[in-house]
């Protein structure tokens, strides 16, 4: 698969944009300087619904190395939220509710797992991972320092692969699957 990139100057600013049917001049915001009102916006989290929180928490903490930074239970509506993130070693995660809320919702790259109580005992998978028809959501992505070593570790841990390193057209990436069959892309910076 060949990806062509072009850098050009628009009336807004220099811009890196993939060539193809979408042309930056036809999408004014692509190369525009963001509104000043958005300068402190942060992409905080994405959410996945999970069937069994024990299995999912084990996968995202033990297999992928994330930390649980916040948990919220909503007994009235019978669901729980688990917020996970990569936390630098030695970081103290605040335990007081308000400080923890600021810590969790003021940072980047958080994964929210939503568990609707009772799904863990259902035989059938109650959720669609987005990668079968009708397609929608595709995957999340984790960058690792050494993709070969990471994939060997995943093999040792018995992780299910959707695509192994070296397979398919894009040889330098892998896809593993979490307990709900959501895909997790594994990349190494500089190899794509």
MDAnalysis code that builds the backbone (N, CA, C; Angstrom):
import MDAnalysis as mda
import numpy as np

u = mda.Universe.empty(576, n_residues=192, atom_resindex=np.repeat(np.arange(192), 3), trajectory=True)
u.add_TopologyAttr("name", ["N", "CA", "C"] * 192)
u.add_TopologyAttr("resid", np.arange(1, 193))
u.add_TopologyAttr("resname", ["UNK", "UNK", "UNK", "UNK", "UNK", "UNK", "UNK", "UNK", "UNK", "UNK", "UNK", "UNK", "UNK", "UNK", "UNK", "UNK", "UNK", "UNK", "UNK", "UNK", "UNK", "UNK", "UNK", "UNK", "UNK", "UNK", "UNK", "UNK", "UNK", "UNK", "UNK", "UNK", "UNK", "UNK", "UNK", "UNK", "UNK", "UNK", "UNK", "UNK", "UNK", "UNK", "UNK", "UNK", "UNK", "UNK", "UNK", "UNK", "UNK", "UNK", "UNK", "UNK", "UNK", "UNK", "UNK", "UNK", "UNK", "UNK", "UNK", "UNK", "UNK", "UNK", "UNK", "UNK", "UNK", "UNK", "UNK", "UNK", "UNK", "UNK", "UNK", "UNK", "UNK", "UNK", "UNK", "UNK", "UNK", "UNK", "UNK", "UNK", "UNK", "UNK", "UNK", "UNK", "UNK", "UNK", "UNK", "UNK", "UNK", "UNK", "UNK", "UNK", "UNK", "UNK", "UNK", "UNK", "UNK", "UNK", "UNK", "UNK", "UNK", "UNK", "UNK", "UNK", "UNK", "UNK", "UNK", "UNK", "UNK", "UNK", "UNK", "UNK", "UNK", "UNK", "UNK", "UNK", "UNK", "UNK", "UNK", "UNK", "UNK", "UNK", "UNK", "UNK", "UNK", "UNK", "UNK", "UNK", "UNK", "UNK", "UNK", "UNK", "UNK", "UNK", "UNK", "UNK", "UNK", "UNK", "UNK", "UNK", "UNK", "UNK", "UNK", "UNK", "UNK", "UNK", "UNK", "UNK", "UNK", "UNK", "UNK", "UNK", "UNK", "UNK", "UNK", "UNK", "UNK", "UNK", "UNK", "UNK", "UNK", "UNK", "UNK", "UNK", "UNK", "UNK", "UNK", "UNK", "UNK", "UNK", "UNK", "UNK", "UNK", "UNK", "UNK", "UNK", "UNK", "UNK", "UNK", "UNK", "UNK", "UNK", "UNK", "UNK", "UNK", "UNK", "UNK", "UNK", "UNK", "UNK", "UNK", "UNK"])
u.atoms.positions = np.array([
    [0.841, -1.173, 0.000],
    [0.000, 0.000, 0.000],
    [0.886, 1.235, 0.000],
    [0.734, 2.082, -0.989],
    [1.524, 3.295, -1.094],
    [0.718, 4.463, -0.544],
    [1.326, 5.188, 0.367],
    [0.694, 6.388, 0.914],
    [1.494, 7.580, 0.429],
    [0.843, 8.473, -0.286],
    [1.531, 9.678, -0.756],
    [1.143, 10.828, 0.140],
    [2.125, 11.598, 0.503],
    [1.856, 12.752, 1.345],
    [2.346, 13.989, 0.626],
    [1.666, 15.069, 0.813],
    [2.116, 16.311, 0.202],
    [2.092, 17.412, 1.244],
    [3.048, 18.296, 1.130],
    [3.074, 19.481, 1.970],
    [2.834, 20.647, 1.036],
    [1.871, 21.466, 1.343],
    [1.593, 22.615, 0.493],
    [1.160, 23.767, 1.368],
    [1.229, 24.941, 0.815],
    [0.771, 26.121, 1.539],
    [-0.629, 26.461, 1.080],
    [-1.514, 26.582, 2.011],
    [-2.855, 27.042, 1.677],
    [-2.941, 28.487, 2.140],
    [-4.101, 29.070, 2.000],
    [-4.249, 30.441, 2.495],
    [-4.212, 30.468, 4.019],
    [-4.246, 29.276, 4.636],
    [-4.243, 29.199, 6.096],
    [-2.841, 29.009, 6.658],
    [-2.158, 27.952, 6.251],
    [-0.834, 27.649, 6.780],
    [-0.271, 26.463, 6.025],
    [1.059, 26.201, 6.147],
    [1.599, 24.989, 5.533],
    [0.908, 23.779, 6.156],
    [0.741, 22.729, 5.357],
    [-0.075, 21.612, 5.825],
    [0.439, 20.302, 5.250],
    [0.473, 19.265, 6.067],
    [0.771, 17.914, 5.605],
    [-0.564, 17.219, 5.406],
    [-0.793, 16.683, 4.222],
    [-2.103, 16.116, 3.924],
    [-1.943, 14.990, 2.929],
    [-2.624, 13.866, 3.142],
    [-2.600, 12.767, 2.176],
    [-3.334, 13.182, 0.915],
    [-2.728, 12.868, -0.222],
    [-3.380, 13.168, -1.494],
    [-4.483, 12.158, -1.744],
    [-5.448, 12.540, -2.530],
    [-6.545, 11.640, -2.847],
    [-7.798, 12.427, -3.135],
    [-8.921, 11.804, -2.890],
    [-10.201, 12.453, -3.166],
    [-10.451, 13.662, -2.275],
    [-9.940, 13.606, -1.052],
    [-10.129, 14.733, -0.143],
    [-8.995, 15.719, -0.353],
    [-9.307, 16.931, -0.651],
    [-8.305, 17.962, -0.889],
    [-8.438, 19.003, 0.210],
    [-7.320, 19.354, 0.824],
    [-7.340, 20.253, 1.973],
    [-8.035, 21.575, 1.685],
    [-7.903, 22.085, 0.457],
    [-8.554, 23.357, 0.146],
    [-10.071, 23.260, 0.277],
    [-10.627, 22.061, 0.126],
    [-12.074, 21.868, 0.233],
    [-12.533, 21.613, 1.667],
    [-11.575, 21.491, 2.574],
    [-11.887, 21.251, 3.986],
    [-11.145, 22.322, 4.780],
    [-11.725, 23.498, 4.931],
    [-11.017, 24.648, 5.484],
    [-10.324, 24.404, 6.822],
    [-10.906, 23.609, 7.705],
    [-10.313, 23.419, 9.022],
    [-9.054, 22.583, 9.041],
    [-8.821, 21.778, 8.013],
    [-7.686, 20.853, 8.019],
    [-6.363, 21.583, 8.169],
    [-6.177, 22.669, 7.476],
    [-4.901, 23.379, 7.519],
    [-4.986, 24.712, 8.254],
    [-6.118, 24.998, 8.837],
    [-6.298, 26.269, 9.537],
    [-5.669, 26.221, 10.918],
    [-5.278, 27.374, 11.410],
    [-4.839, 27.479, 12.793],
    [-6.081, 27.304, 13.661],
    [-6.025, 26.408, 14.658],
    [-7.215, 26.187, 15.492],
    [-7.654, 27.467, 16.208],
    [-8.953, 27.573, 16.453],
    [-9.480, 28.703, 17.212],
    [-8.788, 28.768, 18.563],
    [-8.506, 29.967, 19.035],
    [-7.839, 30.122, 20.326],
    [-8.650, 29.500, 21.457],
    [-9.977, 29.464, 21.300],
    [-10.828, 28.875, 22.334],
    [-10.543, 27.385, 22.531],
    [-9.938, 26.736, 21.544],
    [-9.705, 25.286, 21.637],
    [-8.293, 24.934, 22.090],
    [-7.445, 25.915, 22.366],
    [-6.038, 25.639, 22.682],
    [-5.842, 24.741, 23.894],
    [-6.746, 24.781, 24.840],
    [-6.589, 23.947, 26.036],
    [-7.461, 22.705, 25.998],
    [-8.079, 22.423, 24.857],
    [-8.853, 21.193, 24.716],
    [-7.887, 20.013, 24.714],
    [-8.322, 18.906, 25.276],
    [-7.511, 17.691, 25.344],
    [-8.371, 16.524, 24.901],
    [-7.823, 15.661, 24.045],
    [-8.531, 14.415, 23.747],
    [-8.326, 13.530, 24.961],
    [-9.356, 13.380, 25.767],
    [-9.223, 12.711, 27.054],
    [-9.393, 11.206, 26.980],
    [-10.498, 10.713, 26.440],
    [-10.681, 9.263, 26.478],
    [-11.571, 8.760, 25.355],
    [-11.472, 7.458, 25.167],
    [-12.403, 6.739, 24.314],
    [-13.002, 5.634, 25.170],
    [-14.197, 5.173, 24.823],
    [-14.901, 4.203, 25.655],
    [-15.191, 2.929, 24.889],
    [-14.978, 1.806, 25.572],
    [-15.339, 0.488, 25.056],
    [-16.281, -0.174, 26.052],
    [-17.350, -0.776, 25.562],
    [-18.229, -1.567, 26.425],
    [-17.612, -2.948, 26.570],
    [-17.574, -3.452, 27.796],
    [-16.966, -4.761, 28.040],
    [-17.960, -5.697, 28.702],
    [-17.836, -6.962, 28.375],
    [-18.730, -7.987, 28.920],
    [-18.323, -8.369, 30.339],
    [-17.033, -8.640, 30.538],
    [-16.524, -9.118, 31.824],
    [-15.396, -8.200, 32.284],
    [-15.653, -7.316, 33.253],
    [-14.619, -6.360, 33.654],
    [-13.367, -7.012, 34.221],
    [-13.496, -8.171, 34.874],
    [-12.300, -8.834, 35.415],
    [-11.346, -9.214, 34.289],
    [-11.877, -9.808, 33.228],
    [-11.041, -10.213, 32.094],
    [-10.453, -8.990, 31.390],
    [-11.264, -7.960, 31.205],
    [-10.789, -6.759, 30.507],
    [-9.749, -6.008, 31.322],
    [-9.988, -5.852, 32.620],
    [-9.013, -5.168, 33.467],
    [-7.699, -5.934, 33.515],
    [-7.761, -7.259, 33.573],
    [-6.548, -8.069, 33.548],
    [-5.773, -7.827, 32.252],
    [-6.469, -7.817, 31.121],
    [-5.820, -7.618, 29.827],
    [-5.141, -6.248, 29.757],
    [-5.876, -5.203, 30.079],
    [-5.325, -3.858, 29.905],
    [-4.264, -3.503, 30.943],
    [-4.292, -4.142, 32.113],
    [-3.257, -3.862, 33.115],
    [-2.079, -4.825, 32.978],
    [-2.320, -6.111, 33.059],
    [-1.226, -7.095, 33.036],
    [-0.597, -7.231, 31.656],
    [-1.409, -7.287, 30.618],
    [-0.881, -7.505, 29.266],
    [-0.344, -6.211, 28.663],
    [-1.109, -5.116, 28.786],
    [-0.695, -3.869, 28.141],
    [-0.048, -2.855, 29.081],
    [-0.056, -3.102, 30.390],
    [0.690, -2.249, 31.309],
    [0.021, -0.957, 31.735],
    [-1.284, -0.841, 31.500],
    [-1.993, 0.361, 31.942],
    [-2.282, 0.271, 33.441],
    [-2.639, 1.401, 34.019],
    [-3.037, 1.460, 35.428],
    [-4.490, 1.912, 35.513],
    [-5.201, 1.351, 36.470],
    [-6.558, 1.816, 36.756],
    [-6.421, 3.129, 37.521],
    [-6.955, 4.224, 36.954],
    [-6.818, 5.529, 37.599],
    [-8.115, 6.013, 38.250],
    [-9.243, 5.430, 37.865],
    [-10.522, 5.841, 38.460],
    [-11.567, 4.772, 38.188],
    [-12.472, 4.581, 39.154],
    [-13.603, 3.665, 38.991],
    [-14.843, 4.366, 39.525],
    [-15.908, 4.289, 38.753],
    [-17.183, 4.870, 39.170],
    [-18.266, 3.816, 39.031],
    [-19.084, 3.670, 40.072],
    [-20.220, 2.750, 40.037],
    [-21.508, 3.557, 40.051],
    [-22.439, 3.149, 39.205],
    [-23.744, 3.797, 39.124],
    [-24.808, 2.738, 39.400],
    [-25.036, 2.477, 40.702],
    [-25.943, 1.400, 41.113],
    [-27.360, 1.602, 40.588],
    [-27.820, 2.835, 40.566],
    [-29.183, 3.111, 40.107],
    [-29.393, 2.651, 38.659],
    [-28.345, 2.799, 37.847],
    [-28.451, 2.431, 36.427],
    [-27.719, 1.128, 36.102],
    [-27.132, 0.518, 37.134],
    [-26.490, -0.798, 37.016],
    [-25.355, -0.837, 35.992],
    [-24.412, 0.102, 36.131],
    [-23.206, 0.032, 35.312],
    [-22.032, 0.633, 36.070],
    [-20.830, 0.248, 35.654],
    [-19.588, 0.753, 36.238],
    [-18.683, 1.254, 35.131],
    [-17.866, 2.248, 35.468],
    [-16.877, 2.796, 34.549],
    [-15.494, 2.600, 35.147],
    [-14.577, 2.127, 34.328],
    [-13.188, 1.925, 34.730],
    [-12.326, 2.765, 33.791],
    [-11.488, 3.632, 34.351],
    [-10.632, 4.493, 33.539],
    [-9.187, 4.036, 33.694],
    [-8.552, 3.734, 32.566],
    [-7.180, 3.240, 32.562],
    [-6.294, 4.164, 31.745],
    [-5.012, 4.234, 32.129],
    [-4.071, 5.080, 31.395],
    [-2.656, 4.586, 31.656],
    [-1.744, 5.035, 30.819],
    [-0.328, 4.807, 31.084],
    [0.117, 5.887, 32.053],
    [0.705, 5.451, 33.163],
    [1.093, 6.349, 34.236],
    [2.593, 6.188, 34.458],
    [3.360, 7.285, 34.387],
    [4.796, 7.172, 34.619],
    [5.098, 6.560, 35.991],
    [6.140, 5.744, 36.036],
    [6.542, 5.097, 37.283],
    [6.796, 6.159, 38.351],
    [6.341, 5.892, 39.556],
    [6.531, 6.818, 40.667],
    [5.448, 7.878, 40.796],
    [4.508, 7.900, 39.861],
    [3.413, 8.872, 39.920],
    [2.413, 8.448, 40.987],
    [2.038, 9.383, 41.829],
    [0.997, 9.122, 42.817],
    [-0.344, 9.525, 42.224],
    [-1.210, 8.556, 42.043],
    [-2.548, 8.827, 41.527],
    [-3.389, 9.330, 42.698],
    [-3.963, 10.520, 42.591],
    [-4.757, 11.054, 43.701],
    [-5.921, 10.129, 44.054],
    [-6.182, 10.000, 45.348],
    [-7.280, 9.143, 45.793],
    [-8.508, 9.944, 46.218],
    [-8.311, 11.197, 46.603],
    [-9.444, 12.043, 46.986],
    [-10.268, 12.294, 45.729],
    [-11.591, 12.210, 45.837],
    [-12.479, 12.209, 44.674],
    [-12.271, 13.389, 43.725],
    [-12.274, 14.613, 44.250],
    [-12.150, 15.778, 43.367],
    [-10.784, 15.816, 42.691],
    [-9.727, 15.540, 43.447],
    [-8.378, 15.537, 42.870],
    [-8.235, 14.419, 41.843],
    [-8.839, 13.266, 42.129],
    [-8.772, 12.154, 41.184],
    [-9.546, 12.473, 39.910],
    [-10.687, 13.139, 40.043],
    [-11.467, 13.532, 38.858],
    [-10.659, 14.487, 37.989],
    [-9.984, 15.460, 38.608],
    [-9.147, 16.394, 37.843],
    [-7.998, 15.650, 37.168],
    [-7.378, 14.732, 37.892],
    [-6.273, 13.946, 37.336],
    [-6.753, 13.112, 36.148],
    [-7.864, 12.430, 36.313],
    [-8.369, 11.529, 35.272],
    [-8.867, 12.287, 34.052],
    [-9.636, 13.334, 34.262],
    [-10.269, 14.022, 33.140],
    [-9.471, 15.207, 32.610],
    [-8.312, 15.469, 33.216],
    [-7.458, 16.546, 32.729],
    [-6.268, 16.052, 31.938],
    [-6.175, 14.766, 31.731],
    [-5.015, 14.187, 31.044],
    [-5.400, 13.651, 29.675],
    [-4.414, 13.247, 28.918],
    [-4.640, 12.665, 27.592],
    [-4.612, 11.144, 27.666],
    [-5.197, 10.541, 26.645],
    [-5.058, 9.110, 26.363],
    [-5.549, 8.195, 27.481],
    [-6.800, 8.336, 27.839],
    [-7.428, 7.474, 28.837],
    [-8.365, 6.511, 28.111],
    [-8.396, 5.287, 28.579],
    [-9.326, 4.294, 28.050],
    [-10.406, 4.061, 29.098],
    [-11.648, 4.269, 28.716],
    [-12.780, 4.023, 29.610],
    [-13.417, 2.696, 29.222],
    [-13.517, 1.801, 30.184],
    [-14.231, 0.540, 29.987],
    [-15.562, 0.657, 30.709],
    [-16.647, 0.441, 29.993],
    [-17.985, 0.509, 30.577],
    [-18.530, -0.900, 30.716],
    [-18.927, -1.246, 31.939],
    [-19.504, -2.563, 32.196],
    [-20.953, -2.401, 32.622],
    [-21.853, -2.929, 31.821],
    [-23.268, -2.983, 32.181],
    [-23.474, -4.266, 32.978],
    [-23.869, -4.110, 34.222],
    [-23.952, -5.235, 35.145],
    [-24.807, -6.361, 34.571],
    [-24.308, -7.572, 34.713],
    [-25.028, -8.753, 34.255],
    [-24.534, -9.301, 32.931],
    [-23.827, -8.489, 32.150],
    [-23.360, -8.982, 30.844],
    [-22.343, -10.103, 30.995],
    [-21.627, -10.119, 32.111],
    [-20.595, -11.147, 32.312],
    [-21.189, -12.552, 32.394],
    [-22.474, -12.670, 32.697],
    [-23.105, -13.996, 32.783],
    [-23.874, -14.367, 31.517],
    [-23.936, -13.459, 30.562],
    [-24.626, -13.760, 29.305],
    [-23.758, -14.674, 28.446],
    [-24.395, -15.647, 27.809],
    [-23.653, -16.551, 26.941],
    [-23.154, -15.856, 25.688],
    [-24.022, -15.127, 25.043],
    [-23.663, -14.460, 23.789],
    [-22.915, -13.156, 24.069],
    [-22.055, -12.783, 23.131],
    [-21.355, -11.502, 23.236],
    [-22.361, -10.386, 22.971],
    [-22.555, -9.488, 23.935],
    [-23.577, -8.452, 23.762],
    [-23.134, -7.261, 22.907],
    [-21.854, -7.224, 22.510],
    [-21.346, -6.048, 21.809],
    [-20.706, -6.423, 20.484],
    [-20.646, -5.458, 19.600],
    [-20.065, -5.578, 18.266],
    [-18.736, -4.820, 18.292],
    [-17.655, -5.431, 17.813],
    [-16.355, -4.764, 17.884],
    [-16.115, -3.767, 16.762],
    [-17.045, -3.669, 15.819],
    [-16.928, -2.692, 14.746],
    [-16.173, -3.170, 13.525],
    [-15.605, -4.372, 13.580],
    [-14.787, -4.863, 12.474],
    [-15.466, -5.933, 11.630],
    [-16.734, -6.184, 11.901],
    [-17.537, -7.041, 11.034],
    [-18.709, -6.195, 10.565],
    [-19.372, -6.635, 9.525],
    [-20.455, -5.826, 8.960],
    [-21.628, -5.698, 9.922],
    [-22.204, -4.553, 10.065],
    [-21.777, -3.302, 9.449],
    [-20.593, -2.713, 10.212],
    [-19.553, -2.361, 9.478],
    [-18.337, -1.850, 10.114],
    [-18.546, -0.460, 10.680],
    [-17.815, -0.196, 11.730],
    [-17.878, 1.115, 12.375],
    [-16.559, 1.363, 13.075],
    [-16.577, 1.341, 14.399],
    [-15.360, 1.498, 15.189],
    [-14.346, 0.463, 14.726],
    [-13.065, 0.832, 14.684],
    [-12.047, -0.099, 14.223],
    [-11.122, -0.611, 15.303],
    [-10.393, 0.279, 15.975],
    [-9.400, -0.177, 16.943],
    [-8.866, 0.996, 17.760],
    [-8.145, 0.642, 18.817],
    [-7.304, 1.604, 19.515],
    [-5.874, 1.224, 19.159],
    [-4.912, 2.052, 19.518],
    [-3.522, 1.777, 19.152],
    [-2.608, 2.053, 20.337],
    [-1.615, 1.177, 20.515],
    [-0.603, 1.338, 21.553],
    [0.758, 1.338, 20.866],
    [1.581, 2.328, 21.186],
    [2.945, 2.393, 20.670],
    [3.873, 1.735, 21.679],
    [4.743, 0.865, 21.186],
    [5.698, 0.153, 22.034],
    [7.116, 0.491, 21.575],
    [8.119, 0.383, 22.471],
    [9.485, 0.722, 22.070],
    [10.117, -0.312, 21.135],
    [9.712, -1.582, 21.256],
    [10.267, -2.661, 20.430],
    [9.118, -3.594, 20.058],
    [8.609, -3.455, 18.848],
    [7.412, -4.197, 18.450],
    [7.663, -5.700, 18.391],
    [8.844, -6.105, 17.975],
    [9.138, -7.542, 17.903],
    [9.108, -8.153, 19.307],
    [9.758, -7.500, 20.262],
    [9.775, -8.000, 21.642],
    [8.367, -7.990, 22.239],
    [7.599, -6.946, 21.962],
    [6.229, -6.864, 22.484],
    [5.386, -8.009, 21.942],
    [5.494, -8.284, 20.638],
    [4.696, -9.359, 20.034],
    [5.114, -10.726, 20.565],
    [6.405, -10.915, 20.801],
    [6.868, -12.175, 21.403],
    [6.276, -12.333, 22.799],
    [6.237, -11.245, 23.563],
    [5.642, -11.282, 24.903],
    [4.159, -11.609, 24.822],
    [3.442, -10.995, 23.876],
    [2.015, -11.286, 23.713],
    [1.797, -12.759, 23.384],
    [2.647, -13.318, 22.537],
    [2.560, -14.754, 22.202],
    [2.716, -15.590, 23.470],
    [3.728, -15.265, 24.269],
    [3.993, -15.996, 25.516],
    [2.809, -15.920, 26.473],
    [2.136, -14.775, 26.491],
    [0.987, -14.580, 27.380],
    [-0.303, -15.186, 26.830],
    [-0.242, -15.737, 25.621],
    [-1.424, -16.364, 25.031],
    [-2.441, -15.381, 24.478],
    [-1.995, -14.185, 24.132],
    [-2.886, -13.162, 23.580],
    [-3.309, -13.569, 22.172],
    [-4.561, -13.337, 21.838],
    [-5.057, -13.617, 20.486],
    [-4.641, -12.503, 19.539],
    [-4.169, -12.896, 18.366],
    [-3.762, -11.945, 17.334],
    [-4.821, -11.877, 16.249],
    [-5.072, -10.697, 15.744],
    [-5.840, -10.508, 14.520],
    [-4.887, -10.506, 13.331],
    [-3.712, -9.897, 13.538],
    [-2.683, -9.825, 12.501],
    [-1.326, -9.816, 13.182],
    [-0.496, -10.759, 12.821],
    [0.839, -10.830, 13.407],
    [1.804, -9.912, 12.652],
    [2.849, -9.527, 13.347],
    [3.920, -8.738, 12.758],
    [4.453, -9.481, 11.531],
    [4.618, -8.795, 10.422],
    [5.134, -9.411, 9.195],
    [4.062, -9.918, 8.257],
    [2.830, -10.042, 8.728],
    [1.736, -10.518, 7.873],
    [1.083, -9.352, 7.139],
    [0.424, -9.681, 6.033],
    [-0.367, -8.691, 5.300],
    [0.481, -7.657, 4.590],
    [-0.186, -6.634, 4.092],
    [0.495, -5.593, 3.336],
    [1.316, -4.654, 4.199],
    [0.868, -4.419, 5.427],
    [1.597, -3.535, 6.344],
    [2.364, -4.413, 7.324],
    [3.600, -4.704, 6.999],
    [4.404, -5.695, 7.726],
    [4.879, -5.222, 9.097],
    [4.913, -3.905, 9.327],
    [5.505, -3.365, 10.550],
    [4.505, -3.058, 11.656],
    [3.297, -3.597, 11.548],
    [2.305, -3.406, 12.606],
    [1.686, -4.755, 12.947],
    [1.101, -4.829, 14.117],
    [0.369, -6.033, 14.531],
    [-0.960, -5.585, 15.126],
    [-1.896, -6.510, 15.179],
    [-3.171, -6.272, 15.850],
    [-3.420, -7.433, 16.794],
    [-3.634, -7.118, 18.078],
    [-4.037, -8.134, 19.039],
    [-5.501, -7.890, 19.385],
    [-6.116, -8.863, 20.063],
    [-7.532, -8.723, 20.423],
    [-7.691, -8.820, 21.936],
    [-8.529, -7.949, 22.465],
    [-8.806, -7.982, 23.899],
    [-9.891, -9.025, 24.170],
    [-10.283, -9.242, 25.422],
    [-11.278, -10.282, 25.725],
    [-12.636, -10.099, 25.044],
    [-12.957, -8.885, 24.604],
    [-14.215, -8.637, 23.900],
    [-14.026, -8.607, 22.386],
    [-12.853, -9.017, 21.936],
    [-12.481, -9.030, 20.511],
    [-12.318, -7.649, 19.901],
    [-12.160, -6.617, 20.733],
    [-11.774, -5.315, 20.192],
    [-10.328, -5.432, 19.733],
    [-10.013, -4.793, 18.623],
    [-8.659, -4.837, 18.092],
    [-7.808, -3.754, 18.746],
    [-6.563, -4.124, 19.056],
    [-5.579, -3.181, 19.573],
    [-4.399, -3.218, 18.610],
    [-4.194, -2.120, 17.899],
    [-3.060, -2.034, 16.981],
    [-1.797, -1.813, 17.796],
    [-0.728, -2.491, 17.411],
    [0.564, -2.344, 18.074],
    [1.534, -1.773, 17.045],
    [2.131, -0.630, 17.370],
    [3.083, 0.007, 16.468],
    [4.352, 0.371, 17.226],
    [5.410, 0.564, 16.452],
    [6.665, 1.089, 16.984],
    [6.916, 2.405, 16.277],
    [7.166, 3.456, 17.036],
    [7.389, 4.777, 16.440],
    [8.515, 4.697, 15.418],
    [8.308, 5.328, 14.283],
    [9.327, 5.366, 13.242],
    [9.251, 4.245, 12.230],
    [8.448, 3.224, 12.471],
    [8.366, 2.091, 11.541],
    [7.205, 2.183, 10.572],
    [6.301, 3.099, 10.760],
    [5.143, 3.172, 9.876],
    [5.399, 4.075, 8.700],
])
